[in-house]
Each structure stands twice: as structure tokens, then as C-alpha cells.
């Protein structure tokens, strides 16, 4: 029986991980989320905003349901389309603030999103510019 020989690796060494943050970006340093503005005051503002605006604006848009904070209107529209209520869990800055605290605290530039849309679609939109 013939002896098997080890094969040399045919795949080149993988390059180092690509950094996702661009140098000089407002959140590329090692500051905490609290230092970037996402502390207790933000958590309180976020909770209050989600009470007033409980539905994911992207889910409503995809379903063709007009944006409304009226639970009856949204509930009936969702029921007629056979979908569940698109509850939001994230308050997103519709205009990237890039560390500008005036924009950060301007609630007219906030929107409610579900975790899926915030992590997937919104991030893709920001990456594309």
C-alpha cells in the first residue's frame, strides 16, 4: 500500500481583519457609550420616545401602512394585512449625529425601529452614504 504524502496548503494566509471604523470617526476611540451620550439621560429619553412612537417606521413602510402612533389605526391595518404589530425597540437618529450633541438630542431627528431594521437596513443605508 502506498504511503500518503501531506499536501502543501493551497490557500494563502488570510489577511488581517479589516477594521470597520474609519480612523478619526467619532466613535473609533475607546470611549464608553455613556461618554458618547448614551447614559441614563438617553435611556430615559429613549423609553419616553418609544412610549409615544411604539412602531417601527421601516416595518410600516414595507407593509404599506401609513405612519401613525394610533394603536387602533395601526392594529387594524396590520390585521387587515395579516401581520403582527411592528413594535420598535430602538430609537435611531435618522440624521447621523457623529458626536454632535445638538443633533443627538434633537428628538425631531429620531425614529423608532425594530432591532432587525436598525441592525441591517439602517446600517446598510449609512454605509452607502
C-alpha positions in Angstrom: 0.0 0.0 0.0 1.3 3.4 -0.9 2.2 6.0 1.7 0.1 9.2 1.7 2.1 12.4 1.5 1.0 15.6 3.2 -0.3 18.2 0.7 1.1 21.7 0.9 -1.5 24.3 1.9 -3.1 25.7 -1.3 -4.8 28.7 0.3 -2.8 31.8 1.0 -2.8 33.1 4.5 -5.9 35.1 5.3 -5.3 38.9 5.5 -5.6 40.6 8.8 -9.1 41.6 9.8 -10.4 44.7 8.2 -11.3 47.4 10.7 -14.8 48.6 10.4 -14.3 52.0 11.9 -12.6 54.6 9.8 -9.7 56.4 11.5 -10.9 59.6 13.1 -14.5 58.5 13.2 -16.4 60.0 16.2 -16.8 56.5 17.8 -13.5 54.9 16.8 -11.8 55.7 20.1 -12.3 53.6 23.2 -14.8 55.9 25.0 -17.7 54.3 26.7 -21.3 54.5 25.4 -22.0 56.7 28.4 -19.2 59.1 27.4 -20.7 59.2 23.9 -24.1 60.3 25.3 -25.9 57.0 25.8 -26.2 57.2 29.6 -29.1 57.3 32.0 -30.5 60.5 30.4 -30.6 58.9 27.0 -32.2 55.7 28.4 -35.0 57.8 29.9 -35.5 59.8 26.7 -35.4 56.6 24.6 -38.1 55.0 26.8 -40.3 58.0 26.7 -39.9 58.2 22.9 -40.8 54.5 22.4 -44.0 55.0 24.5 -45.1 57.8 22.2 -43.8 56.2 19.0 -44.1 52.4 19.5 -44.0 51.2 15.9 -41.0 50.5 13.6 -41.2 53.1 10.8 -39.4 50.7 8.3 -41.9 47.9 9.1 -44.8 50.2 8.5 -43.3 51.5 5.3 -42.6 47.9 4.0 -46.2 46.9 4.8 -47.6 50.0 3.1 -49.2 51.2 6.3 -49.3 55.0 6.8 -47.1 56.0 9.8 -49.3 56.6 12.8 -48.9 56.4 16.6 -52.6 55.5 17.0 -52.6 51.8 18.1 -56.1 51.3 16.7 -55.3 52.5 13.3 -52.0 50.6 13.1 -53.6 47.5 14.6 -56.5 47.4 12.2 -54.1 48.0 9.2 -51.9 45.2 10.4 -54.8 42.9 11.0 -56.2 43.5 7.5 -52.8 42.6 6.0 -52.4 39.5 8.3 -49.3 40.7 10.0 -48.4 41.3 13.7 -47.8 44.7 15.2 -44.4 46.0 14.2 -43.1 47.0 17.6 -40.0 49.1 17.8 -37.2 48.5 20.4 -34.6 51.0 19.2 -34.6 54.8 18.9 -32.4 55.7 16.0 -31.0 59.0 14.9 -32.4 59.5 11.4 -29.7 62.1 10.8 -26.3 60.8 11.9 -25.1 63.0 14.7 -21.4 62.0 14.5 -20.9 63.2 18.1 -22.7 66.5 17.7 -24.8 66.7 20.9 -27.2 69.3 19.5 -28.3 66.8 16.7 -28.0 63.9 19.2 -30.7 65.4 21.5 -33.0 66.8 18.7 -35.9 64.4 19.0 -37.3 65.6 15.7 -34.4 63.7 14.2 -35.2 60.4 16.0 -37.2 57.4 14.6 -38.4 54.2 16.1 -37.0 51.0 14.6 -37.2 47.3 15.3 -33.8 45.7 16.1 -33.7 43.9 12.7 -34.2 47.1 10.7 -31.7 49.0 12.9 -29.0 46.4 12.6 -29.5 45.5 8.9 -31.2 48.1 6.8 -30.3 51.3 8.6 -26.6 50.3 8.9 -26.5 49.4 5.2 -28.0 52.8 4.3 -25.4 54.7 6.4 -22.6 52.7 4.9 -23.7 53.5 1.4 -24.0 57.2 2.3 
